[in-house]
Amino acid sequence: MQSTQIHRLVTILASAFFVAAWSSGFVVAKFATSDASPLTLLFWRFLPLALGLGIWVGVRGGFRGITGRDLCRQATIGLLAQLGYCVFVYASVFHGVASGTTALTDAVQPIVIATFVGPLLGVTVKAPQWFGLVIGGAGATLVVWSQSGAIKANPLALLFPLAAMGCLIAATLLDRRFPTNVPMATTLAVHAIATTVALVVLCAITRSFTPPDDVSFWLATAIAAIGPTLAGYAAYWFLLRRTGVTALNGLLFLVAPTTAVAGTLLFAETLTTATWMGFLLCAAGVILVLLWESQRSTEVDEAGATTNTSDAQCV
């Protein structure tokens, strides 16, 4: 019983940490892309991570025993989840799409995964989970609608958030389709190195290496590297392996409300009645999804314990 409570507490803390770290990426993007191109920011964001993680994991022997297939697979997942997702998110903000509207992609993603990706993974979404997903999606949509205001961006720029969502869904599908025992630190190192190599090529083609001579750029870059990249992705893959795709994506409903709150605190945006209603719907949706997942996990654990006891008695 005590072990189960500790497991749940760790999951709750990791979930809250994930939402905060993931949401910070949208806020940083709004700050950082005002004086630099998305590729410039991303290159200087991932370069120190690739060097630091690569050296740390290498010294500890974390790359030993990894097959070429696992290495290529993790590199592909990293290119989709970090390069593809981040480039399109930053590009959308850079071209005038509101950060709250961009965060809507994380709110829509759970519905898309449950509808199209879940069956490919053999994941059955039960009626209570569907109810929670729909409620959470409605709440997140209401939050973003109340915060977005007039969209000044070119309508074609709205394709960037959709492309970002597609990249993250593809990465999630690959990770769930081909489970691996590669340690988390090694996984993050491979993702960062693959992303940095790709950014070197893209920055060379577009001549985007030179950063602006501005302290705020380096501050935003450091925050982006530590928050949404290192902490956010570590929590994402940790929770994906710990709770499953449905529960994790239920948490994504909280990203848009959290981004809206950050926008209020940092950019003096107004929280309307519709925004607060959206918050409540998001919270209700997440609670339904997580409660169902927690109950299902408990039933599986109890069934496993019963089976083990019976086996022991037979022996």
C-alpha positions as CSV (number, residue, x, y, z in Angstrom):
1,M,0.0,0.0,0.0
2,Q,2.8,2.4,0.9
3,S,4.6,1.6,-2.3
4,T,1.4,2.4,-4.3
5,Q,1.0,5.7,-2.6
6,I,4.7,6.6,-3.3
7,H,4.2,5.6,-6.9
8,R,1.1,7.9,-7.2
9,L,2.9,10.8,-5.4
10,V,5.8,10.6,-7.8
11,T,3.5,10.5,-10.7
12,I,1.6,13.6,-9.5
13,L,4.7,15.6,-8.8
14,A,6.2,14.6,-12.2
15,S,2.9,15.5,-13.9
16,A,2.9,19.0,-12.3
17,F,6.6,19.5,-13.2
18,F,5.9,18.4,-16.8
19,V,3.0,20.9,-17.3
20,A,5.1,23.8,-15.9
21,A,8.2,22.9,-17.9
22,W,6.3,22.2,-21.2
23,S,4.3,25.4,-20.9
24,S,7.4,27.5,-20.4
25,G,8.5,26.8,-23.9
26,F,5.6,28.8,-25.4
27,V,6.4,31.8,-23.2
28,V,10.1,31.6,-24.0
29,A,9.3,31.5,-27.7
30,K,7.4,34.7,-27.5
31,F,10.3,36.5,-25.8
32,A,13.1,35.0,-27.8
33,T,12.0,35.1,-31.4
34,S,11.5,38.9,-31.4
35,D,15.2,39.6,-32.0
36,A,16.4,36.3,-33.6
37,S,15.2,33.7,-36.1
38,P,13.9,30.4,-34.7
39,L,16.8,28.5,-36.1
40,T,19.4,30.7,-34.4
41,L,17.7,30.4,-31.1
42,L,17.3,26.6,-31.4
43,F,20.9,26.1,-32.5
44,W,22.3,27.9,-29.4
45,R,19.6,26.2,-27.3
46,F,20.6,22.6,-28.3
47,L,24.3,23.0,-28.8
48,P,25.3,23.2,-25.1
49,L,22.8,20.4,-24.3
50,A,24.3,18.1,-26.9
51,L,27.8,18.7,-25.7
52,G,27.0,18.5,-22.0
53,L,24.7,15.5,-22.2
54,G,27.0,13.7,-24.7
55,I,30.1,14.1,-22.5
56,W,28.3,13.2,-19.3
57,V,26.6,10.1,-20.7
58,G,29.8,9.1,-22.6
59,V,32.0,9.3,-19.4
60,R,29.5,7.2,-17.5
61,G,29.4,4.6,-20.2
62,G,25.8,5.3,-21.2
63,F,26.3,4.7,-24.9
64,R,27.7,1.2,-24.3
65,G,25.5,-1.7,-25.3
66,I,23.1,0.4,-27.5
67,T,22.4,-1.3,-30.8
68,G,22.6,0.5,-34.1
69,R,18.9,0.0,-34.5
70,D,18.1,1.6,-31.1
71,L,20.5,4.5,-31.9
72,C,18.8,5.2,-35.2
73,R,15.4,4.9,-33.8
74,Q,16.1,7.3,-30.9
75,A,17.7,9.7,-33.3
76,T,14.6,9.7,-35.5
77,I,12.3,10.2,-32.4
78,G,14.5,13.1,-31.3
79,L,14.4,14.8,-34.7
80,L,10.6,14.6,-34.7
81,A,10.0,15.5,-31.1
82,Q,12.6,18.1,-30.6
83,L,13.7,19.5,-34.0
84,G,10.4,19.2,-35.9
85,Y,8.2,20.2,-33.0
86,C,10.3,23.1,-31.8
87,V,11.0,24.5,-35.2
88,F,7.3,24.7,-36.1
89,V,6.3,26.0,-32.7
90,Y,8.9,28.8,-32.9
91,A,8.1,29.5,-36.5
92,S,4.4,29.9,-35.7
93,V,5.2,32.4,-32.9
94,F,7.8,34.2,-35.0
95,H,5.2,34.7,-37.8
96,G,2.7,36.2,-35.4
97,V,0.6,33.3,-34.2
98,A,-0.4,33.9,-30.6
99,S,1.4,31.6,-28.1
100,G,-2.0,30.5,-26.7
101,T,-3.2,29.6,-30.2
102,T,0.0,27.6,-30.7
103,A,-0.5,25.9,-27.4
104,L,-3.9,24.7,-28.7
105,T,-2.0,22.1,-30.6
106,D,-1.2,20.4,-27.3
107,A,-4.9,20.5,-26.4
108,V,-6.0,18.9,-29.7
109,Q,-3.3,16.3,-29.7
110,P,-4.9,14.0,-27.1
111,I,-8.1,13.7,-29.2
112,V,-6.1,13.0,-32.3
113,I,-4.0,10.3,-30.6
114,A,-7.0,8.7,-29.0
115,T,-8.8,8.6,-32.4
116,F,-6.1,7.7,-34.9
117,V,-2.9,6.7,-33.1
118,G,-4.5,4.7,-30.2
119,P,-5.8,1.9,-32.4
120,L,-2.4,1.6,-34.1
121,L,-0.8,1.0,-30.7
122,G,-3.6,-1.3,-29.5
123,V,-4.6,1.2,-26.9
124,T,-8.4,1.0,-26.1
125,V,-9.8,4.3,-24.9
126,K,-12.8,3.6,-22.7
127,A,-16.0,5.7,-22.4
128,P,-14.9,7.5,-19.2
129,Q,-11.6,8.4,-20.8
130,W,-13.3,9.7,-24.0
131,F,-15.6,11.8,-21.8
132,G,-12.5,13.3,-20.0
133,L,-10.7,13.9,-23.3
134,V,-13.7,15.7,-24.9
135,I,-14.3,17.8,-21.7
136,G,-10.6,18.7,-21.5
137,G,-10.5,19.5,-25.2
138,A,-13.5,21.8,-24.9
139,G,-11.9,23.6,-21.9
140,A,-8.6,24.1,-23.6
141,T,-10.3,25.5,-26.7
142,L,-12.3,27.9,-24.6
143,V,-9.2,29.1,-22.8
144,V,-7.3,29.7,-26.0
145,W,-10.3,31.4,-27.7
146,S,-10.7,33.7,-24.7
147,Q,-7.0,34.7,-24.8
148,S,-6.2,34.7,-28.5
149,G,-7.9,37.9,-29.5
150,A,-7.4,39.1,-33.1
151,I,-5.0,36.9,-35.0
152,K,-2.6,39.1,-37.0
153,A,-0.6,36.3,-38.6
154,N,-0.9,35.2,-42.2
155,P,-3.5,32.4,-42.3
156,L,-0.9,30.1,-43.8
157,A,1.2,30.5,-40.6
158,L,-1.6,28.6,-38.7
159,L,-0.2,25.5,-40.5
160,F,2.9,25.6,-38.3
161,P,1.2,24.6,-35.1
162,L,-0.5,21.7,-37.0
163,A,2.9,20.6,-38.3
164,A,4.3,20.7,-34.8
165,M,1.5,18.6,-33.5
166,G,2.1,16.0,-36.3
167,C,5.8,15.8,-35.4
168,L,5.1,15.1,-31.7
169,I,2.4,12.6,-32.5
170,A,4.7,10.7,-34.9
171,A,7.5,10.7,-32.2
172,T,5.1,9.4,-29.6
173,L,3.8,6.7,-32.0
174,L,7.4,5.5,-32.7
175,D,8.3,5.5,-29.0
176,R,5.2,3.4,-28.0
177,R,5.4,1.2,-31.1
178,F,9.0,0.2,-30.4
179,P,9.6,0.1,-26.6
180,T,13.2,0.4,-25.5
181,N,15.4,-0.1,-22.4
182,V,17.7,2.8,-23.3
183,P,18.3,4.9,-20.1
184,M,16.6,8.3,-20.0
185,A,19.8,10.2,-19.9
186,T,21.1,8.4,-23.0
187,T,17.8,8.9,-24.7
188,L,18.0,12.7,-24.1
189,A,21.6,12.8,-25.2
190,V,20.9,11.1,-28.5
191,H,17.9,13.3,-29.1
192,A,19.9,16.5,-28.4
193,I,22.9,15.4,-30.6
194,A,20.7,14.4,-33.5
195,T,18.8,17.7,-33.3
196,T,22.0,19.7,-33.1
197,V,23.6,18.0,-36.1
198,A,20.4,18.8,-38.1
199,L,20.4,22.4,-36.9
200,V,24.0,22.8,-38.0
201,V,23.0,21.9,-41.5
202,L,19.9,24.1,-41.5
203,C,21.8,27.1,-40.1
204,A,24.6,26.7,-42.6
205,I,22.1,26.7,-45.4
206,T,20.2,29.8,-44.1
207,R,23.2,31.5,-42.5
208,S,21.5,31.7,-39.1
209,F,24.5,30.9,-36.8
210,T,25.2,34.5,-35.6
211,P,23.2,35.3,-32.5
212,P,22.1,38.9,-31.7
213,D,24.2,41.0,-29.4
214,D,21.7,41.0,-26.6
215,V,21.8,39.7,-23.1
216,S,18.1,38.9,-23.2
217,F,18.7,36.4,-26.0
218,W,21.2,34.4,-24.0
219,L,18.9,34.5,-21.0
220,A,16.0,33.2,-23.0
221,T,18.3,30.6,-24.6
222,A,19.4,29.3,-21.2
223,I,15.9,29.1,-19.9
224,A,14.7,27.3,-23.0
225,A,17.6,24.8,-22.8
226,I,17.0,24.0,-19.1
227,G,13.2,24.3,-18.9
228,P,11.2,23.0,-21.9
229,T,14.1,21.0,-23.5
230,L,16.0,19.3,-20.7
231,A,13.3,19.2,-18.0
232,G,10.2,19.1,-20.2
233,Y,11.3,16.3,-22.5
234,A,12.8,14.3,-19.6
235,A,9.4,14.5,-17.8
236,Y,7.5,13.7,-21.1
237,W,9.4,10.5,-21.8
238,F,9.4,9.5,-18.1
239,L,5.6,9.9,-17.9
240,L,5.0,8.2,-21.2
241,R,6.8,5.1,-20.0
242,R,5.2,5.3,-16.5
243,T,1.6,6.2,-17.2
244,G,0.9,5.5,-20.8
245,V,-0.1,7.6,-23.8
246,T,-3.7,8.4,-22.8
247,A,-2.9,9.7,-19.3
248,L,0.1,11.7,-20.5
249,N,-1.8,13.4,-23.2
250,G,-4.6,14.2,-20.8
251,L,-2.0,16.4,-19.0
252,L,-1.5,18.3,-22.2
253,F,-4.9,19.9,-21.7
254,L,-3.4,21.8,-18.9
255,V,-0.7,23.4,-21.1
256,A,-3.0,26.0,-22.7
257,P,-4.4,27.2,-19.4
258,T,-1.0,27.3,-17.9
259,T,0.3,29.3,-20.8
260,A,-2.6,31.7,-20.5
261,V,-1.8,32.3,-16.8
262,A,1.8,32.9,-17.6
263,G,0.7,35.4,-20.3
264,T,-1.4,37.2,-17.7
265,L,1.5,37.5,-15.2
266,L,4.1,38.4,-17.8
267,F,2.2,40.2,-20.5
268,A,-0.7,41.7,-18.5
269,E,-3.3,39.7,-20.5
270,T,-6.8,39.6,-19.0
271,L,-8.4,36.4,-17.6
272,T,-12.1,36.5,-18.5
273,T,-15.0,34.5,-17.2
274,A,-14.7,32.3,-20.3
275,T,-11.0,31.6,-19.4
276,W,-11.9,30.5,-15.9
277,M,-14.6,28.3,-17.2
278,G,-12.1,26.7,-19.5
279,F,-9.7,26.1,-16.6
280,L,-12.4,24.2,-14.8
281,L,-13.3,22.1,-17.8
282,C,-9.6,21.3,-18.4
283,A,-9.1,20.3,-14.7
284,A,-12.3,18.1,-14.9
285,G,-11.1,16.4,-18.0
286,V,-7.6,15.6,-16.7
287,I,-9.0,14.3,-13.4
288,L,-11.4,11.9,-15.2
289,V,-8.6,10.6,-17.5
290,L,-6.1,10.2,-14.6
291,L,-8.6,8.6,-12.2
292,W,-9.6,6.0,-14.8
293,E,-5.9,5.3,-15.6
294,S,-5.1,5.0,-11.9
295,Q,-8.0,2.7,-11.3
296,R,-7.0,0.5,-14.3
297,S,-3.3,0.4,-13.1
298,T,-4.4,-0.6,-9.6
299,E,-6.6,-3.4,-11.0
300,V,-3.7,-4.7,-13.2
301,D,-1.3,-4.6,-10.2
302,E,-3.8,-6.5,-8.0
303,A,-4.4,-9.1,-10.7
304,G,-0.7,-9.5,-11.1
305,A,-0.2,-9.9,-7.3
306,T,-3.0,-12.5,-7.2
307,T,-1.4,-14.4,-10.1
308,N,2.0,-14.4,-8.4
309,T,0.5,-15.6,-5.1
310,S,-1.2,-18.5,-6.8
311,D,2.0,-19.4,-8.6
312,A,3.8,-19.4,-5.4
313,Q,1.3,-21.6,-3.8
314,C,1.5,-24.1,-6.7
315,V,5.3,-24.2,-6.3
